[in-house]
């Protein structure tokens, strides 16, 4: 009777371990399936597959939250923003900061006039991006 009880407990532990492994494997595969293709401008497929979920979440957040599109300042003249950038779309999902080579500073924002518009692209500093990521 005791041996049967020990076998039952061992079986329950085995089922629990297998269930947990399945959940982790499924969530890892699921995270890989939801990868933003824009990440491939910075990371190789191998690098992305080796990333943990927290890193993938950060870099996906970074893609859409490291910049903002805003109106050019009114009354400042045509030279209010010296640098110009050409974008195919102003939709955040279409803008790829990696492909554009936009590397944020640690503390300062960068401003780029969006060619052919009265808008500008504001590249946020690392400190602000990280603060926003932690606050989500």
C-alpha positions, 0 to 999 in steps of 0.5 A, a space after each residue: 500500500 505504501 509503495 502504491 502511495 509513493 508511486 502515485 505521488 511520484 506520478 503527480 510530480 512528473 505530471 506537474 513537471 511535464 505540464 510546467 515544461 509544456 507551458 514554458 515551451 508553448 509561451 516561448 514558441 508563442 513569443 517567437 511567433 509574435 515577433 515584430 519583423 522590424 527587429 530583424 533590422 537590429 538582430 539576427 534570427 538566431 539572436 532573437 530565438 535566444 532572447 528571453 521573453 523580457 528582452 523581447 518585450 523590451 525591444 518590441 516596446 522600444 520599436 514603438 515607444 522610442 520616438 513620437 510624431 509631433 507637430 512642428 513648433 508654430 511661429 518658430 520659422 522654417 528652421 525650427 528643426 534643422 535635420 530632415 528625415 524622409 518617411 514612407 508613413 507616419 504610422 508608428 507600426 511602419 516606422 523602423 528606428 533601427 532601419 533609419 539608424 536613429 540611436 537615442 542619446 542617454 538624456 537628450 531628445 533628437 528632432 527631425 523634420 518629416 519631409 513634406 509635412 508639418 510634423 517632426 519625429 522626436 527620438 526619445 532618450 534612453 532614460 525616458 524610454 526605460 522609464 516608460 517601459 518600467 511604467 507600463 
